[in-house]
Amino acid sequence: SPKLLKLFRDFWLYCILLGFSDSEKGVFPPNWYKNVRDIAIKSPVLIFSDAEKYLDKELEISHPLKKGDITVGELQEARLALQETLGRSTELNRLIYQLTFAQCMYLQSIYRLEAVRLE
């Protein structure tokens, strides 16, 4: 259902923002990361095909951090983190620098969710 999808999407956005999904940072106890892995295995895909056209608007409206709360430095950091995650290329860099903070976090959350599922 769309409501359940939104809850999972928000959960994964918070995991990215707080670092729950990254075992290498070592910020949280190891059992937290194990629990995040368990949730990842049972999580649905974060987007339905019929909702794609509304995704940008929904991300801007319902993202845990609103556009006005994000500094230029935080936006830059989010873009750099996405570059590190996806790899560096001229074409990719050009596209990443057009993304909003919410879009960067959403892409990071999808990547981390799928990476954690594979571990």
N, C-alpha and C positions, 0 to 999 in steps of 0.2 A: 504494500500500500504506500501511497505517497507520504503519509505521516511517518511511517516506520522508516522509509528511506531517508527522510529529513533527519530523524533522530540518529541514524547511523552516520549520515554525512556530518552532522554536528559533532558526534563522538570522535570521528577520525580527524576532523579539523582541530579539535582540542588536543588530541594525541600529538599532532604535528606541532601545534603551538607550545605545548608543555614538554615535549620531548619523550612522551611515554612510549612511542613506537621505535625508539632508537636505543638498542641495547649497548651500543658502543659509547654513548655519552656517559653511562654509569651514574646518572643523576638520581635514578630511582632504584629501589631494591630489585634484585633479579626476579623475584616472584611476581612483581608488577608486570614486567615485560612478558613473562610466561603467560599471565592472564590476558594481556593484550593479544598475544599470539592466538590464544584459544578463541577470543572474540573474532579475530580476523578470519579464522577458519570458517566461522559460522555467519559472518557478515554477508549481506547481499551485495551485488554490484551496486555502485553508488549512483547510477543514473539509469533512468528508463528511457528508451528510445523516443517515446512521445513527449518527454519533458525537456529534450535538448534545447529547444528554442527558448525556453524560459529560464534556463540555468543561470545565465549571466545576471539577469535581474534578481533571481532568487538568492544568488550568492551575495550580491551587494546588499540586499534587504536583510537577510537572515544571518549573515556571517557574524560570528561572535565578536569580532572587532570591526566597528564601523569605519568607513573611509576617513572620517575626520579624526579618528583616534590613532591613525597610522602616520608616523613621521616619514619624511623622505628617506632617512637612513634605514628605517625598518623595511620600507618598500625595496630599497636597494639590496638590503641583506636577503630578503625573500627571493629576489630575482637571482642573486648570486648563488643562493642555496639550490635553486631550481636548475641553474646551469651546471652546478657540480653534480647534481643528481642525474641529469639527462645527458651530460657530456657537452663539450664545447664545439660549436661550429658557427660559422658566420651567419648562416640562414637561421639556425635555432636561436642564436643570441638576438638577432633582429626581432624575432617573434616574441621572445621572452620579455624584451624591454617594452613591449606594447601591452603586457598583461598588468592587471590591477593586483593589489595585494591579495584580495580574495581569490582571484583566479590562480595565483601562484600557490597559495595554500591548498586550494582544491586539488591542483595537479600533484602537489607533494603528497597529499593524503591518499590519492588513488595509487600513486607509485608505492608508498610505504605499505598500504593495505595489501597490495598484490605481492610485494616483496616479502612481507611477514607471512603471508599465506604459503609461500614457497619454502620457507625455512623449516 
